[in-house]
Amino acid sequence: MARSTIANRRAILLDANLILRDFTTAVAISATTAETAISSLNAAELRYYKAVVDVAAHTGYVAGSAQWTITIEASADNVTFVPVGTVTPQGAAGRFQVPLSGEWVEKNLPSASYPNINYLRAKATKFGSPGNLNYGAFITA
């Protein structure tokens, strides 16, 4: 067995139940789009976790006037969603890690009772006229 190195030990665990948007099957979007929420976990019960957002390269990025913003949102009722983490890709392909915690999610949903914050989703919002966006997102430890 090959000796392990830092380079070959870096991995991010992927649970199919925690995929917010599947990068391998998703098609590029051209307008603001909210994904279907997952309810596989209570977002307020976990101590520390993260959303991983993979973004394909896209054209037309201009900071502040032509860009995409990808937001991780939480909800207690699957109707009213509140942002709990955001990334703004700058046109290049890349991977972003959005740190989250149960305490942060609960703080951002003050009207929701603790045991009911069961919905998480990803939402891509278009500002101006950047090119089409393809991205994927999932929750992991």
N, CA, C and O atoms as a MOPAC input file, in Angstrom:
PM7 MOZYME 1SCF
protein

 N      0.84000 1    -1.17000 1     0.00000 1
 C      0.00000 1     0.00000 1     0.00000 1
 C      0.88900 1     1.23900 1     0.00000 1
 O      1.86600 1     1.32500 1     0.74400 1
 N      0.53000 1     2.18600 1    -0.84500 1
 C      1.33000 1     3.40800 1    -0.94400 1
 C      1.22900 1     4.21100 1     0.34300 1
 O      0.19200 1     4.24400 1     1.00600 1
 N      2.32400 1     4.84700 1     0.66800 1
 C      2.35500 1     5.68900 1     1.85200 1
 C      1.44500 1     6.89200 1     1.64300 1
 O      1.46800 1     7.50600 1     0.57600 1
 N      0.64100 1     7.23800 1     2.65300 1
 C     -0.27500 1     8.36900 1     2.50900 1
 C      0.47800 1     9.68400 1     2.63300 1
 O      1.45000 1     9.80500 1     3.37900 1
 N      0.01200 1    10.63700 1     1.89800 1
 C      0.57200 1    11.98500 1     1.94300 1
 C     -0.57500 1    12.96500 1     2.13300 1
 O     -1.73900 1    12.58200 1     2.02000 1
 N     -0.27000 1    14.18900 1     2.41100 1
 C     -1.31900 1    15.20400 1     2.54700 1
 C     -2.13200 1    15.26500 1     1.25600 1
 O     -3.35400 1    15.39700 1     1.31400 1
 N     -1.49800 1    15.17400 1     0.11700 1
 C     -2.18900 1    15.28900 1    -1.16400 1
 C     -3.22300 1    14.19400 1    -1.37400 1
 O     -4.27700 1    14.45200 1    -1.95500 1
 N     -2.94800 1    12.97800 1    -0.91500 1
 C     -3.90000 1    11.90300 1    -1.18100 1
 C     -4.83900 1    11.62100 1    -0.00800 1
 O     -5.60300 1    10.65700 1    -0.05700 1
 N     -4.80000 1    12.42700 1     1.02800 1
 C     -5.72100 1    12.25600 1     2.14900 1
 C     -6.84600 1    13.27700 1     2.13200 1
 O     -7.78400 1    13.14800 1     2.91800 1
 N     -6.79600 1    14.25600 1     1.29600 1
 C     -7.83600 1    15.28000 1     1.26800 1
 C     -9.04600 1    14.75100 1     0.52700 1
 O     -8.99200 1    14.47200 1    -0.67000 1
 N    -10.11900 1    14.62100 1     1.24900 1
 C    -11.35600 1    14.14500 1     0.64400 1
 C    -12.51700 1    14.79400 1     1.37600 1
 O    -12.42700 1    15.09300 1     2.56700 1
 N    -13.58700 1    15.00600 1     0.66700 1
 C    -14.79600 1    15.53300 1     1.27400 1
 C    -15.86100 1    14.46200 1     1.12100 1
 O    -16.15800 1    14.02300 1     0.01000 1
 N    -16.43200 1    14.04700 1     2.23700 1
 C    -17.42900 1    12.98800 1     2.21500 1
 C    -18.70600 1    13.47900 1     1.54700 1
 O    -19.15600 1    14.60100 1     1.78000 1
 N    -19.27500 1    12.62400 1     0.71800 1
 C    -20.50100 1    12.94600 1     0.00900 1
 C    -21.56700 1    11.93100 1     0.36400 1
 O    -21.39500 1    10.73200 1     0.14300 1
 N    -22.66300 1    12.41200 1     0.91200 1
 C    -23.82700 1    11.59100 1     1.21700 1
 C    -24.90900 1    11.98100 1     0.22000 1
 O    -25.29300 1    13.14900 1     0.16000 1
 N    -25.40000 1    11.04700 1    -0.55200 1
 C    -26.38700 1    11.34400 1    -1.58900 1
 C    -27.64200 1    12.00700 1    -1.02900 1
 O    -28.32300 1    12.73800 1    -1.74800 1
 N    -27.95600 1    11.76300 1     0.23400 1
 C    -29.13200 1    12.38300 1     0.84900 1
 C    -28.93700 1    13.86200 1     1.16000 1
 O    -29.90100 1    14.56600 1     1.45700 1
 N    -27.69600 1    14.33500 1     1.09400 1
 C    -27.39600 1    15.71400 1     1.45500 1
 C    -26.99800 1    16.56800 1     0.25200 1
 O    -26.40600 1    17.63600 1     0.41000 1
 N    -27.32400 1    16.09600 1    -0.94100 1
 C    -27.02700 1    16.86100 1    -2.15100 1
 C    -28.11200 1    17.91500 1    -2.35000 1
 O    -29.29900 1    17.60000 1    -2.42300 1
 N    -27.68700 1    19.15400 1    -2.43400 1
 C    -28.61800 1    20.25900 1    -2.68000 1
 C    -28.83800 1    20.45200 1    -4.18300 1
 O    -29.93900 1    20.79100 1    -4.61700 1
 N    -27.79200 1    20.23300 1    -4.96400 1
 C    -27.88200 1    20.28500 1    -6.43200 1
 C    -26.77000 1    19.40500 1    -6.96800 1
 O    -25.59900 1    19.62700 1    -6.66100 1
 N    -27.12200 1    18.41500 1    -7.76100 1
 C    -26.15800 1    17.43800 1    -8.25100 1
 C    -25.41300 1    17.98900 1    -9.46400 1
 O    -25.99000 1    18.15400 1   -10.53800 1
 N    -24.13800 1    18.26700 1    -9.27800 1
 C    -23.31300 1    18.84800 1   -10.33100 1
 C    -23.20400 1    17.92000 1   -11.54000 1
 O    -23.09500 1    18.38900 1   -12.67300 1
 N    -23.23300 1    16.61300 1   -11.30700 1
 C    -23.01600 1    15.65900 1   -12.40000 1
 C    -24.20900 1    15.53800 1   -13.34100 1
 O    -24.04900 1    15.11100 1   -14.48400 1
 N    -25.39600 1    15.90400 1   -12.88200 1
 C    -26.58700 1    15.78900 1   -13.73200 1
 C    -27.26300 1    17.12500 1   -14.01300 1
 O    -28.17200 1    17.19600 1   -14.84100 1
 N    -26.83900 1    18.16200 1   -13.34600 1
 C    -27.48500 1    19.46800 1   -13.50500 1
 C    -27.13200 1    20.09900 1   -14.84400 1
 O    -26.04900 1    19.87500 1   -15.38400 1
 N    -28.04900 1    20.88100 1   -15.36400 1
 C    -27.78600 1    21.65000 1   -16.57800 1
 C    -27.61900 1    23.11100 1   -16.20000 1
 O    -28.08500 1    23.54500 1   -15.14700 1
 N    -26.95900 1    23.86100 1   -17.05400 1
 C    -26.71500 1    25.27400 1   -16.78900 1
 C    -28.03900 1    26.02700 1   -16.69600 1
 O    -28.99300 1    25.73000 1   -17.41500 1
 N    -28.07500 1    26.99700 1   -15.80600 1
 C    -29.26800 1    27.82700 1   -15.63400 1
 C    -28.99700 1    29.22600 1   -16.18000 1
 O    -27.85700 1    29.69000 1   -16.20000 1
 N    -30.05400 1    29.88200 1   -16.61800 1
 C    -29.90200 1    31.21200 1   -17.20500 1
 C    -30.63900 1    32.27900 1   -16.40600 1
 O    -30.55600 1    33.46300 1   -16.73400 1
 N    -31.35700 1    31.87500 1   -15.36300 1
 C    -32.12100 1    32.82100 1   -14.54700 1
 C    -32.06300 1    32.36900 1   -13.09000 1
 O    -31.67500 1    31.23600 1   -12.80400 1
 N    -32.44500 1    33.24500 1   -12.17800 1
 C    -32.48600 1    32.91500 1   -10.76300 1
 C    -33.28900 1    31.63000 1   -10.55700 1
 O    -34.40700 1    31.49800 1   -11.05500 1
 N    -32.70300 1    30.68900 1    -9.81900 1
 C    -33.32800 1    29.38700 1    -9.62700 1
 C    -33.10800 1    28.89300 1    -8.20600 1
 O    -31.97800 1    28.87300 1    -7.71700 1
 N    -34.18500 1    28.49600 1    -7.54800 1
 C    -34.10000 1    27.87500 1    -6.22700 1
 C    -34.29700 1    26.37500 1    -6.39400 1
 O    -35.22900 1    25.93700 1    -7.06700 1
 N    -33.43400 1    25.60600 1    -5.79100 1
 C    -33.52300 1    24.15000 1    -5.87000 1
 C    -34.57100 1    23.63100 1    -4.89600 1
 O    -34.98800 1    24.34400 1    -3.98300 1
 N    -34.99000 1    22.40000 1    -5.09200 1
 C    -35.89700 1    21.74300 1    -4.15800 1
 C    -35.15200 1    21.50800 1    -2.85400 1
 O    -34.01700 1    21.03100 1    -2.85900 1
 N    -35.78200 1    21.83700 1    -1.74900 1
 C    -35.13800 1    21.70000 1    -0.44300 1
 C    -35.00900 1    20.23700 1    -0.04600 1
 O    -35.83900 1    19.40300 1    -0.40600 1
 N    -33.95200 1    19.94400 1     0.70200 1
 C    -33.81300 1    18.62000 1     1.30000 1
 C    -34.27400 1    18.71900 1     2.75100 1
 O    -34.20700 1    19.78600 1     3.36100 1
 N    -34.73600 1    17.61000 1     3.29000 1
 C    -35.15900 1    17.59000 1     4.69300 1
 C    -34.54800 1    16.39000 1     5.40100 1
 O    -35.16300 1    15.80400 1     6.29200 1
 N    -33.33400 1    16.02800 1     4.99700 1
 C    -32.65400 1    14.85300 1     5.54100 1
 C    -31.99000 1    15.11400 1     6.88200 1
 O    -31.52700 1    14.17600 1     7.53200 1
 N    -31.93600 1    16.35900 1     7.30500 1
 C    -31.27100 1    16.67500 1     8.55800 1
 C    -31.90900 1    17.90900 1     9.17300 1
 O    -32.56400 1    18.69800 1     8.49100 1
 N    -31.70700 1    18.05800 1    10.46700 1
 C    -32.15400 1    19.27200 1    11.13100 1
 C    -30.96000 1    20.21800 1    11.15700 1
 O    -29.97600 1    19.96300 1    11.85100 1
 N    -31.04800 1    21.29300 1    10.41300 1
 C    -29.92400 1    22.21500 1    10.23000 1
 C    -29.49400 1    22.89800 1    11.51500 1
 O    -28.37800 1    23.41200 1    11.59200 1
 N    -30.36100 1    22.91600 1    12.53200 1
 C    -30.02200 1    23.55700 1    13.80100 1
 C    -29.39800 1    22.58600 1    14.79700 1
 O    -28.82000 1    23.02200 1    15.79300 1
 N    -29.49800 1    21.29500 1    14.55600 1
 C    -28.98900 1    20.31700 1    15.51500 1
 C    -27.50300 1    20.01600 1    15.35000 1
 O    -26.85400 1    19.58700 1    16.30400 1
 N    -26.95900 1    20.23400 1    14.16400 1
 C    -25.55300 1    19.93300 1    13.93100 1
 C    -24.66400 1    21.03300 1    14.50100 1
 O    -25.00300 1    22.21400 1    14.42800 1
 N    -23.54700 1    20.64800 1    15.05700 1
 C    -22.65800 1    21.65200 1    15.64400 1
 C    -21.94600 1    22.43400 1    14.54100 1
 O    -22.20800 1    23.62300 1    14.35800 1
 N    -21.06000 1    21.78500 1    13.81800 1
 C    -20.33400 1    22.43100 1    12.73300 1
 C    -20.41500 1    21.56300 1    11.48800 1
 O    -20.23700 1    20.34700 1    11.56500 1
 N    -20.67700 1    22.16800 1    10.36200 1
 C    -20.71300 1    21.46600 1     9.09200 1
 C    -20.48700 1    22.49100 1     7.99100 1
 O    -20.21100 1    23.65400 1     8.28500 1
 N    -20.59600 1    22.09400 1     6.75500 1
 C    -20.36600 1    23.05100 1     5.67200 1
 C    -21.16800 1    22.66700 1     4.44900 1
 O    -21.57100 1    21.51800 1     4.26800 1
 N    -21.38000 1    23.65300 1     3.62900 1
 C    -21.92100 1    23.42800 1     2.29800 1
 C    -20.74000 1    23.52600 1     1.34500 1
 O    -19.93100 1    24.44800 1     1.44600 1
 N    -20.64000 1    22.59300 1     0.43500 1
 C    -19.60800 1    22.61700 1    -0.59000 1
 C    -20.29900 1    22.97800 1    -1.89600 1
 O    -21.26700 1    22.33400 1    -2.30100 1
 N    -19.78900 1    24.01700 1    -2.54900 1
 C    -20.38300 1    24.49800 1    -3.80000 1
 C    -19.33100 1    24.39300 1    -4.89900 1
 O    -18.28400 1    25.03600 1    -4.82900 1
 N    -19.61700 1    23.57900 1    -5.91400 1
 C    -18.73800 1    23.44900 1    -7.07500 1
 C    -19.34600 1    24.24300 1    -8.22300 1
 O    -20.52800 1    24.09600 1    -8.53300 1
 N    -18.53200 1    25.08200 1    -8.85100 1
 C    -19.01800 1    25.96300 1    -9.91100 1
 C    -18.19900 1    25.74300 1   -11.17100 1
 O    -16.97000 1    25.70600 1   -11.12500 1
 N    -18.89200 1    25.59700 1   -12.30200 1
 C    -18.22300 1    25.53700 1   -13.59600 1
 C    -17.91000 1    26.95800 1   -14.06100 1
 O    -18.55600 1    27.91100 1   -13.62300 1
 N    -16.93600 1    27.10300 1   -14.93400 1
 C    -16.60400 1    28.42200 1   -15.47800 1
 C    -17.80400 1    28.99100 1   -16.23400 1
 O    -18.54400 1    28.25700 1   -16.88900 1
 N    -17.98200 1    30.27200 1   -16.13600 1
 C    -19.04000 1    30.94100 1   -16.89600 1
 C    -18.53100 1    32.30500 1   -17.36600 1
 O    -17.57600 1    32.85100 1   -16.81500 1
 N    -19.17300 1    32.82700 1   -18.36800 1
 C    -18.72200 1    34.07500 1   -18.98000 1
 C    -19.49200 1    35.26000 1   -18.42000 1
 O    -20.49400 1    35.09500 1   -17.72500 1
 N    -19.01400 1    36.44500 1   -18.72900 1
 C    -19.74700 1    37.67300 1   -18.46100 1
 C    -19.69000 1    38.20400 1   -17.05300 1
 O    -20.45000 1    39.11400 1   -16.71800 1
 N    -18.81100 1    37.66900 1   -16.20100 1
 C    -18.73200 1    38.16100 1   -14.82500 1
 C    -18.16700 1    39.57300 1   -14.77600 1
 O    -17.09800 1    39.84200 1   -15.32500 1
 N    -18.88700 1    40.47000 1   -14.11800 1
 C    -18.40700 1    41.82200 1   -13.81000 1
 C    -18.83700 1    42.09700 1   -12.37700 1
 O    -20.03200 1    42.17200 1   -12.09100 1
 N    -17.87200 1    42.24700 1   -11.47300 1
 C    -18.16800 1    42.41800 1   -10.05000 1
 C    -19.21100 1    43.50100 1    -9.80700 1
 O    -19.06100 1    44.64100 1   -10.24800 1
 N    -20.26500 1    43.12300 1    -9.09900 1
 C    -21.29300 1    44.06900 1    -8.70600 1
 C    -22.36200 1    44.37000 1    -9.73500 1
 O    -23.42300 1    44.88400 1    -9.38100 1
 N    -22.11400 1    44.06400 1   -11.00100 1
 C    -23.11800 1    44.39900 1   -12.01500 1
 C    -23.53300 1    43.23100 1   -12.90500 1
 O    -24.60500 1    43.27500 1   -13.50900 1
 N    -22.72200 1    42.20400 1   -12.99800 1
 C    -23.07300 1    41.01700 1   -13.78800 1
 C    -22.45300 1    39.81400 1   -13.09500 1
 O    -21.32100 1    39.42800 1   -13.38300 1
 N    -23.20400 1    39.23800 1   -12.18800 1
 C    -22.65800 1    38.12900 1   -11.41000 1
 C    -23.77000 1    37.21200 1   -10.89500 1
 O    -24.94700 1    37.57200 1   -10.87900 1
 N    -23.35500 1    36.02200 1   -10.47800 1
 C    -24.23500 1    35.06300 1    -9.82400 1
 C    -23.89600 1    35.03500 1    -8.34100 1
 O    -22.73200 1    35.16200 1    -7.96200 1
 N    -24.90000 1    34.87100 1    -7.51600 1
 C    -24.69600 1    34.64000 1    -6.09300 1
 C    -25.39300 1    33.33700 1    -5.74600 1
 O    -26.57500 1    33.16000 1    -6.04200 1
 N    -24.66600 1    32.43200 1    -5.12300 1
 C    -25.23700 1    31.15700 1    -4.70700 1
 C    -25.40300 1    31.20000 1    -3.19400 1
 O    -24.44600 1    31.41400 1    -2.45100 1
 N    -26.63400 1    30.99100 1    -2.75900 1
 C    -26.97400 1    31.10300 1    -1.35300 1
 C    -27.47100 1    29.77100 1    -0.81900 1
 O    -28.24900 1    29.07700 1    -1.47400 1
 N    -27.01500 1    29.42200 1     0.37100 1
 C    -27.56500 1    28.28200 1     1.09100 1
 C    -28.63200 1    28.85100 1     2.01400 1
 O    -28.37700 1    29.78300 1     2.77600 1
 N    -29.82100 1    28.28500 1     1.93900 1
 C    -30.95100 1    28.81500 1     2.69100 1
 C    -31.55400 1    27.73300 1     3.57900 1
 O    -31.53000 1    26.55000 1     3.24000 1
 N    -32.09800 1    28.15800 1     4.72900 1
 C    -32.74600 1    27.24600 1     5.67300 1
 C    -34.18000 1    27.69700 1     5.92000 1
 O    -34.52100 1    28.87000 1     5.76600 1
 N    -35.01500 1    26.72400 1     6.30900 1
 C    -36.42300 1    27.01800 1     6.56200 1
 C    -36.98100 1    26.03700 1     7.58500 1
 O    -36.52100 1    24.90000 1     7.69000 1
 N    -37.96900 1    26.49000 1     8.32900 1
 C    -38.68300 1    25.60700 1     9.25200 1
 C    -39.97200 1    25.09200 1     8.63800 1
 O    -40.53500 1    24.10500 1     9.11100 1
 N    -40.44800 1    25.75600 1     7.58000 1
 C    -41.75200 1    25.38500 1     7.02600 1
 C    -41.71600 1    25.04300 1     5.53300 1
 O    -42.76100 1    24.76600 1     4.94400 1
 N    -40.54700 1    25.05700 1     4.92100 1
 C    -40.37100 1    24.78800 1     3.49600 1
 C    -41.09000 1    25.80900 1     2.61800 1
 O    -41.39800 1    25.53300 1     1.45900 1
 N    -41.35500 1    26.98500 1     3.17300 1
 C    -41.99500 1    28.07000 1     2.42500 1
 C    -41.15000 1    29.33700 1     2.53100 1
 O    -40.78100 1    29.93200 1     1.51800 1
 N    -40.84900 1    29.74100 1     3.75200 1
 C    -40.06000 1    30.94100 1     3.99300 1
 C    -38.61900 1    30.54100 1     4.27100 1
 O    -38.32200 1    29.92400 1     5.29400 1
 N    -37.72300 1    30.89900 1     3.34900 1
 C    -36.31600 1    30.54100 1     3.47400 1
 C    -35.48900 1    31.75600 1     3.84700 1
 O    -35.76700 1    32.87300 1     3.41000 1
 N    -34.46300 1    31.52300 1     4.66400 1
 C    -33.57100 1    32.57200 1     5.13100 1
 C    -32.14400 1    32.19000 1     4.74000 1
 O    -31.73700 1    31.04800 1     4.95000 1
 N    -31.37700 1    33.12800 1     4.17300 1
 C    -29.98500 1    32.82300 1     3.81200 1
 C    -29.13000 1    32.54000 1     5.05000 1
 O    -29.21600 1    33.25600 1     6.04700 1
 N    -28.30900 1    31.49400 1     4.97800 1
 C    -27.38000 1    31.18500 1     6.06400 1
 C    -25.93000 1    31.11000 1     5.57600 1
 O    -25.01500 1    30.95700 1     6.38600 1
 N    -25.71500 1    31.21600 1     4.27700 1
 C    -24.36600 1    31.22900 1     3.71300 1
 C    -24.42100 1    31.60200 1     2.24600 1
 O    -25.37400 1    31.25700 1     1.54800 1
 N    -23.39300 1    32.31200 1     1.77300 1
 C    -23.39600 1    32.82200 1     0.39900 1
 C    -22.00000 1    32.77300 1    -0.20400 1
 O    -21.00400 1    33.00000 1     0.48300 1
 N    -21.94000 1    32.47500 1    -1.49900 1
 C    -20.70400 1    32.59500 1    -2.26900 1
 C    -21.01500 1    33.31800 1    -3.57400 1
 O    -22.12100 1    33.21900 1    -4.10400 1
 N    -20.03100 1    34.04200 1    -4.08100 1
 C    -20.16900 1    34.73700 1    -5.36300 1
 C    -19.01900 1    34.31200 1    -6.26100 1
 O    -17.91500 1    34.84500 1    -6.14500 1
 N    -19.26200 1    33.35000 1    -7.16300 1
 C    -18.20300 1    32.93000 1    -8.07500 1
 C    -17.83300 1    34.06500 1    -9.02800 1
 O    -18.66500 1    34.91300 1    -9.35000 1
 N    -16.58300 1    34.07200 1    -9.47400 1
 C    -16.09100 1    35.17400 1   -10.29700 1
 C    -15.80300 1    34.74500 1   -11.73500 1
 O    -14.90200 1    35.27900 1   -12.38100 1
 N    -16.56700 1    33.78600 1   -12.22300 1
 C    -16.42900 1    33.38400 1   -13.61100 1
 C    -15.54900 1    32.17200 1   -13.83700 1
 O    -15.70500 1    31.47800 1   -14.84200 1
 N    -14.63400 1    31.90200 1   -12.93100 1
 C    -13.74000 1    30.75300 1   -13.07600 1
 C    -14.33400 1    29.53700 1   -12.37600 1
 O    -15.09900 1    29.66500 1   -11.41900 1
 N    -13.97200 1    28.36200 1   -12.86500 1
 C    -14.39500 1    27.13700 1   -12.19000 1
 C    -13.74500 1    27.09200 1   -10.81700 1
 O    -12.60900 1    27.53300 1   -10.64700 1
 N    -14.46000 1    26.56200 1    -9.84400 1
 C    -13.87400 1    26.48500 1    -8.51400 1
 C    -14.76300 1    25.76600 1    -7.52600 1
 O    -15.91100 1    25.42600 1    -7.81300 1
 N    -14.20400 1    25.54800 1    -6.36600 1
 C    -14.91400 1    24.91600 1    -5.24800 1
 C    -14.89100 1    25.88500 1    -4.07200 1
 O    -13.85000 1    26.43200 1    -3.70600 1
 N    -16.06100 1    26.07500 1    -3.49900 1
 C    -16.20900 1    26.95600 1    -2.34400 1
 C    -16.72700 1    26.14200 1    -1.17200 1
 O    -17.56300 1    25.25600 1    -1.34900 1
 N    -16.23700 1    26.43800 1     0.02400 1
 C    -16.73400 1    25.79200 1     1.22200 1
 C    -17.36300 1    26.86400 1     2.10700 1
 O    -16.70800 1    27.82900 1     2.50100 1
 N    -18.63800 1    26.67800 1     2.40900 1
 C    -19.39700 1    27.64800 1     3.19400 1
 C    -19.56900 1    27.08000 1     4.60000 1
 O    -20.33400 1    26.13400 1     4.78700 1
 N    -18.86600 1    27.64400 1     5.60300 1
 C    -18.98700 1    27.11300 1     6.95700 1
 C    -20.36500 1    27.40700 1     7.54800 1
 O    -20.89600 1    28.50800 1     7.40700 1
 N    -20.92600 1    26.40700 1     8.20500 1
 C    -22.23300 1    26.52900 1     8.83600 1
 C    -22.18000 1    25.92600 1    10.23400 1
 O    -21.30700 1    25.11300 1    10.53500 1
 N    -23.10800 1    26.32600 1    11.07300 1
 C    -23.26200 1    25.70000 1    12.38300 1
 C    -24.73200 1    25.74900 1    12.75500 1
 O    -25.47500 1    26.61500 1    12.29300 1
 N    -25.14100 1    24.81500 1    13.58900 1
 C    -26.51900 1    24.80700 1    14.04800 1
 C    -26.88600 1    26.08900 1    14.75600 1
 O    -27.99600 1    26.59900 1    14.60300 1
 N    -25.95100 1    26.61100 1    15.53200 1
 C    -26.20300 1    27.86200 1    16.25300 1
 C    -26.43900 1    29.01400 1    15.27800 1
 O    -27.32800 1    29.83800 1    15.49600 1
 N    -25.65600 1    29.07700 1    14.21400 1
 C    -25.80600 1    30.14100 1    13.21500 1
 C    -27.14700 1    30.03500 1    12.49400 1
 O    -27.83400 1    31.03600 1    12.29000 1
 N    -27.50700 1    28.82200 1    12.11400 1
 C    -28.78000 1    28.61600 1    11.42900 1
 C    -29.94000 1    29.00700 1    12.33500 1
 O    -30.86200 1    29.70400 1    11.91000 1
 N    -29.88900 1    28.55500 1    13.57800 1
 C    -30.96100 1    28.87300 1    14.51900 1
 C    -31.05000 1    30.38600 1    14.76500 1
 O    -32.14600 1    30.93400 1    14.88000 1
 N    -29.92000 1    31.04400 1    14.84400 1
 C    -29.89700 1    32.49400 1    15.06200 1
 C    -30.55200 1    33.23200 1    13.88900 1
 O    -31.21300 1    34.25200 1    14.08600 1
 N    -30.36900 1    32.72100 1    12.68500 1
 C    -30.93200 1    33.37100 1    11.50200 1
 C    -32.40600 1    33.04500 1    11.28000 1
 O    -33.05500 1    33.66600 1    10.43900 1
 N    -32.93200 1    32.09400 1    12.01400 1
 C    -34.34900 1    31.74600 1    11.93100 1
 C    -34.97900 1    31.91800 1    13.31700 1
 O    -35.45100 1    30.94100 1    13.89800 1
 N    -34.99600 1    33.11900 1    13.84400 1
 C    -35.44600 1    33.31000 1    15.22500 1
 C    -36.90800 1    32.96700 1    15.45000 1
 O    -37.28900 1    32.64500 1    16.57600 1
 N    -37.73200 1    33.02600 1    14.42400 1
 C    -39.14400 1    32.71900 1    14.61000 1
 C    -39.41500 1    31.22100 1    14.54400 1
 O    -40.52200 1    30.77500 1    14.84500 1
 N    -38.42400 1    30.45500 1    14.15600 1
 C    -38.60100 1    29.00900 1    14.03700 1
 C    -38.20000 1    28.32900 1    15.34000 1
 O    -37.20500 1    28.70000 1    15.96200 1
 N    -38.96000 1    27.36000 1    15.73800 1
 C    -38.58600 1    26.62300 1    16.93400 1
 C    -37.45900 1    25.65200 1    16.59300 1
 O    -37.37800 1    25.14900 1    15.47200 1
 N    -36.61000 1    25.40200 1    17.54900 1
 C    -35.39700 1    24.61300 1    17.36900 1
 C    -35.60100 1    23.28100 1    16.64400 1
 O    -34.85500 1    22.99500 1    15.70700 1
 N    -36.57100 1    22.45600 1    17.03000 1
 C    -36.62900 1    21.14400 1    16.38500 1
 C    -37.22300 1    21.14000 1    14.97300 1
 O    -37.33800 1    20.07800 1    14.36100 1
 N    -37.59000 1    22.27800 1    14.46200 1
 C    -38.29700 1    22.29300 1    13.17800 1
 C    -37.52400 1    22.89500 1    12.01200 1
 O    -38.10000 1    23.07900 1    10.94000 1
 N    -36.26300 1    23.20300 1    12.17500 1
 C    -35.49300 1    23.78600 1    11.07400 1
 C    -34.96500 1    22.63400 1    10.21600 1
 O    -33.78800 1    22.27700 1    10.28400 1
 N    -35.84900 1    22.07100 1     9.42100 1
 C    -35.56200 1    20.83600 1     8.72000 1
 C    -35.29400 1    20.97300 1     7.23400 1
 O    -35.09000 1    19.96200 1     6.56300 1
 N    -35.28600 1    22.16000 1     6.70100 1
 C    -35.16000 1    22.30800 1     5.24800 1
 C    -33.94200 1    23.14900 1     4.89700 1
 O    -33.72000 1    24.21800 1     5.46500 1
 N    -33.16200 1    22.64700 1     3.95700 1
 C    -32.02500 1    23.37600 1     3.40100 1
 C    -32.12300 1    23.30600 1     1.88900 1
 O    -32.52800 1    22.28900 1     1.32800 1
 N    -31.74700 1    24.39700 1     1.23500 1
 C    -31.72300 1    24.40000 1    -0.22700 1
 C    -30.62400 1    25.34000 1    -0.71500 1
 O    -30.10500 1    26.16200 1     0.04000 1
 N    -30.28500 1    25.20000 1    -1.98100 1
 C    -29.37200 1    26.11900 1    -2.64900 1
 C    -30.19500 1    26.97300 1    -3.60400 1
 O    -31.16500 1    26.50600 1    -4.20100 1
 N    -29.79300 1    28.22200 1    -3.73600 1
 C    -30.47500 1    29.14100 1    -4.65200 1
 C    -29.41600 1    29.96400 1    -5.36900 1
 O    -28.54400 1    30.55800 1    -4.73500 1
 N    -29.49700 1    29.99600 1    -6.68600 1
 C    -28.58700 1    30.81800 1    -7.49100 1
 C    -29.36400 1    32.03600 1    -7.97000 1
 O    -30.41200 1    31.91300 1    -8.60400 1
 N    -28.83200 1    33.21500 1    -7.65500 1
 C    -29.48600 1    34.46600 1    -8.01700 1
 C    -28.63100 1    35.19600 1    -9.04200 1
 O    -27.42700 1    35.37300 1    -8.85800 1
 N    -29.26900 1    35.61000 1   -10.11000 1
 C    -28.57300 1    36.30000 1   -11.20000 1
 C    -28.73100 1    37.81000 1   -11.03100 1
 O    -29.83800 1    38.31300 1   -10.84200 1
 N    -27.61500 1    38.51700 1   -11.10300 1
 C    -27.59200 1    39.98400 1   -11.10200 1
 C    -27.01200 1    40.44800 1   -12.42100 1
 O    -25.91300 1    40.03300 1   -12.78900 1
 N    -27.71200 1    41.28400 1   -13.12900 1
 C    -27.22900 1    41.74900 1   -14.42800 1
 C    -27.32500 1    40.65300 1   -15.46300 1
 O    -28.29300 1    39.89300 1   -15.50000 1
 N    -26.28900 1    40.57900 1   -16.31900 1
 C    -26.35300 1    39.59700 1   -17.40900 1
 C    -25.07700 1    38.76200 1   -17.54500 1
 O    -24.43800 1    38.79100 1   -18.59800 1
 N    -24.69600 1    38.02200 1   -16.50400 1
 C    -23.57600 1    37.09500 1   -16.67200 1
 C    -24.02200 1    35.90800 1   -17.52200 1
 O    -25.21600 1    35.72200 1   -17.76100 1
 N    -23.07600 1    35.12000 1   -17.97100 1
 C    -23.40800 1    33.92200 1   -18.74400 1
 C    -24.12200 1    32.88500 1   -17.89700 1
 O    -24.23400 1    33.02900 1   -16.68000 1
 N    -24.60200 1    31.84400 1   -18.55000 1
 C    -25.30500 1    30.77000 1   -17.85000 1
 C    -24.39800 1    30.11100 1   -16.81700 1
 O    -23.17900 1    30.06500 1   -16.98400 1
 N    -25.00600 1    29.60200 1   -15.74900 1
 C    -24.26200 1    29.03400 1   -14.63000 1
 C    -24.59000 1    27.55900 1   -14.45100 1
 O    -25.75400 1    27.16000 1   -14.48200 1
 N    -23.54800 1    26.75500 1   -14.26400 1
 C    -23.73300 1    25.37500 1   -13.85600 1
 C    -22.98800 1    25.21100 1   -12.54300 1
 O    -21.81500 1    25.56700 1   -12.42500 1
 N    -23.69400 1    24.66100 1   -11.55500 1
 C    -23.08000 1    24.47500 1   -10.25100 1
 C    -23.71300 1    23.28300 1    -9.54500 1
 O    -24.78000 1    22.80300 1    -9.92900 1
 N    -23.04500 1    22.82900 1    -8.52700 1
 C    -23.56300 1    21.77700 1    -7.67200 1
 C    -23.29300 1    22.15400 1    -6.23000 1
 O    -22.38600 1    22.93700 1    -5.95000 1
 N    -24.07400 1    21.60500 1    -5.31400 1
 C    -23.87500 1    21.91600 1    -3.89300 1
 C    -24.31500 1    20.73100 1    -3.04800 1
 O    -25.26300 1    20.02400 1    -3.38800 1
 N    -23.60200 1    20.52600 1    -1.93200 1
 C    -23.99800 1    19.48000 1    -0.99000 1
 C    -23.54200 1    19.86100 1     0.41300 1
 O    -22.67600 1    20.71600 1     0.59300 1
 N    -24.14200 1    19.20900 1     1.39500 1
 C    -23.81300 1    19.42300 1     2.80700 1
 C    -22.91100 1    18.29200 1     3.25800 1
 O    -23.12500 1    17.13800 1     2.88800 1
 N    -21.90900 1    18.61400 1     4.05100 1
 C    -20.98700 1    17.59600 1     4.56500 1
 C    -20.39100 1    18.06900 1     5.89100 1
 O    -20.55200 1    19.22400 1     6.28600 1
 N    -19.70600 1    17.15600 1     6.56000 1
 C    -19.07400 1    17.47600 1     7.84200 1
 C    -17.75500 1    18.17400 1     7.61700 1
 O    -17.07100 1    18.52500 1     8.57800 1

